[in-house]
């Protein structure tokens, strides 16, 4: 019997029918932005939210000297962490004028870490001349944020079991800029990145030194008033930046396109999803275009502008990250070595069918947006039908021996 609140799946194949359920940040020479979660806007919310009880876990507040500056961070260790097993590490970078506490709540990954079992670190940027925290993602000034973030990874790794093949960076606005900077200039340590409302400085992109295909997810509102979708003031236009990484990774130039179901009809925006696959080493680029969306984090629990609620950026980012290993990207494992299968219809408001080109024995696993396994099934059938009884975003993984393939499915 499924645990209350979990999904049930009906799997139909040639041999019969059965059910399975389980328990389961932009520091720019522009006017000071007002939508990057300044603490004066967020203070009351943070105070209230921080009083809420969390599941059994540990939050460690740490600091160390780097480049003559005392640097601060907050490390979230989920209750399921066990030092005997190396786990992924996700950097969650705040926006300009914000800080790590605000980003923890606004770009919320902790419930996902609780079930998917990864370490989550939210560091603080330094203070500019106006007293606002920022990330130096422009290669100017004396602050060495690239060096600090690598030192942070090393510091955490000295005390916790970190899988160095699975270190990822994401961030809001200026934090997104900084994540791109890591992808270009410290690709030896970063597997994949995701940017929400942040793009790149054109000069930094011109001299990008990424040493391996780098999976990238970009999420941006077309009506962003702080980091304009069309670029300007030294920043790259969003679509031009996406095209750069598609070309760099060697992905198919024509994306798979999905218009996300307009689940929230009152949020003032809709979302489109573009997926560029078959990149070198199995890399891909995913782009969420939020039509009418502002300088906001989709799915956030507080709206500070036109915020999309047809998707949850944090869940999508982890779903994207979880596919990639640094070693695979560095050695250039061909994408065609992945298991090939199709899923349709997608999105769906009912059953979806998985079709396989061979009769090999394979293990089919389905996880939800929180990383919980909701189905595992071994089969050699040419097709199976999966019926998620409830809306959500799921990752379907098919393993045949040493080969693995993944697909994302949306149900509503």
ZIVEN-V127854 format. One record per backbone hydrogen bond with DSSP energy under -1.0 kcal/mol. CO is the residue of the C=O (numbers start at 1). NH is the residue of the N-H. E is the energy in kcal/mol with one decimal. If there is no record, write none. Layout:
<<CO	NH	E> <CO	NH	E>>
//
This chain:
<<3	6	-2.2> <8	389	-2.1> <9	20	-1.8> <10	387	-1.3> <11	18	-1.3> <12	385	-2.3> <13	16	-1.9> <16	13	-2.0> <18	11	-1.8> <20	9	-1.5> <25	173	-2.0> <25	174	-7.7> <28	30	-2.6> <38	41	-1.1> <38	42	-1.5> <39	43	-2.1> <42	46	-3.1> <43	47	-2.5> <44	48	-2.2> <45	49	-3.1> <46	50	-2.8> <48	51	-1.0> <49	52	-1.8> <58	77	-3.3> <60	75	-3.0> <62	73	-2.4> <64	71	-3.2> <66	69	-1.5> <69	66	-2.9> <71	64	-1.9> <72	124	-2.4> <73	62	-2.6> <74	122	-2.9> <75	60	-3.0> <76	120	-1.9> <77	58	-2.2> <78	81	-1.5> <82	85	-2.5> <87	163	-3.0> <88	119	-2.7> <89	168	-2.6> <90	121	-2.6> <91	170	-2.7> <93	172	-2.1> <95	98	-1.8> <99	103	-2.1> <100	104	-2.1> <101	105	-1.3> <102	106	-2.9> <103	107	-2.0> <106	108	-1.1> <109	113	-2.5> <110	114	-1.9> <112	116	-3.2> <113	117	-1.7> <119	90	-2.5> <120	76	-3.5> <121	92	-2.7> <122	74	-1.3> <126	134	-2.2> <128	131	-1.8> <132	128	-2.6> <133	97	-2.4> <134	126	-1.3> <135	137	-1.9> <143	145	-1.2> <144	148	-2.0> <145	149	-2.7> <146	150	-1.9> <147	151	-2.4> <148	152	-2.3> <149	153	-2.1> <150	154	-2.3> <151	155	-2.5> <152	156	-2.6> <153	157	-2.4> <154	158	-1.4> <156	159	-1.3> <156	160	-2.0> <160	162	-1.2> <161	87	-2.4> <163	166	-2.4> <165	326	-2.6> <166	89	-2.1> <167	191	-3.1> <168	91	-2.9> <169	194	-1.9> <170	93	-2.6> <171	196	-2.4> <172	175	-2.9> <173	177	-2.3> <174	178	-2.2> <175	179	-1.7> <176	180	-2.1> <177	181	-2.1> <178	182	-2.2> <179	183	-2.0> <180	184	-2.0> <181	185	-2.8> <182	186	-2.4> <186	189	-2.1> <186	190	-1.0> <192	169	-1.7> <193	217	-1.7> <195	219	-2.7> <196	173	-3.1> <200	236	-2.7> <201	205	-2.2> <202	206	-2.4> <203	207	-1.3> <205	208	-1.7> <215	193	-2.0> <216	286	-2.5> <217	195	-2.4> <218	288	-2.9> <219	197	-3.0> <220	290	-2.7> <221	224	-1.3> <228	231	-1.8> <229	238	-2.4> <232	235	-2.0> <234	202	-3.1> <235	232	-2.1> <237	241	-2.2> <238	242	-2.5> <239	243	-2.4> <240	244	-1.9> <241	245	-1.9> <242	246	-2.2> <243	247	-2.4> <244	248	-2.9> <245	249	-2.4> <246	251	-2.3> <249	280	-3.2> <256	275	-2.3> <258	273	-3.0> <261	263	-2.3> <270	291	-1.6> <271	260	-1.7> <272	289	-2.3> <273	258	-2.2> <274	287	-2.7> <275	256	-2.7> <276	285	-2.1> <277	252	-3.0> <279	282	-1.8> <280	283	-1.6> <283	279	-2.2> <284	216	-1.4> <285	276	-3.2> <286	218	-2.6> <287	274	-2.8> <288	220	-2.1> <289	272	-2.2> <290	222	-2.6> <290	293	-1.8> <291	270	-1.5> <293	223	-1.9> <294	296	-1.8> <297	300	-2.1> <298	313	-2.2> <306	294	-2.5> <308	299	-2.4> <312	316	-2.3> <313	317	-2.7> <314	318	-2.2> <315	319	-2.4> <316	320	-2.2> <317	321	-3.0> <318	322	-2.8> <320	323	-1.3> <321	324	-2.3> <325	329	-1.5> <326	330	-2.6> <327	331	-2.0> <328	333	-1.9> <334	337	-1.8> <335	338	-2.1> <342	355	-1.9> <344	353	-3.2> <348	412	-1.7> <352	386	-3.5> <353	344	-1.4> <354	384	-2.1> <355	342	-2.0> <362	379	-2.5> <363	399	-2.3> <364	377	-2.6> <365	397	-3.0> <366	374	-3.0> <366	375	-1.4> <367	395	-2.5> <368	371	-2.1> <372	368	-2.2> <375	366	-2.5> <377	364	-3.2> <379	362	-2.6> <382	356	-2.8> <384	354	-3.1> <385	12	-2.1> <386	352	-2.9> <388	390	-1.7> <392	411	-3.0> <394	409	-2.6> <395	367	-2.2> <396	407	-2.2> <397	365	-3.0> <398	405	-2.2> <399	363	-2.4> <400	403	-2.0> <403	400	-2.6> <405	398	-2.9> <407	396	-3.4> <409	394	-2.8> <410	348	-2.4> <411	392	-2.5>>
//
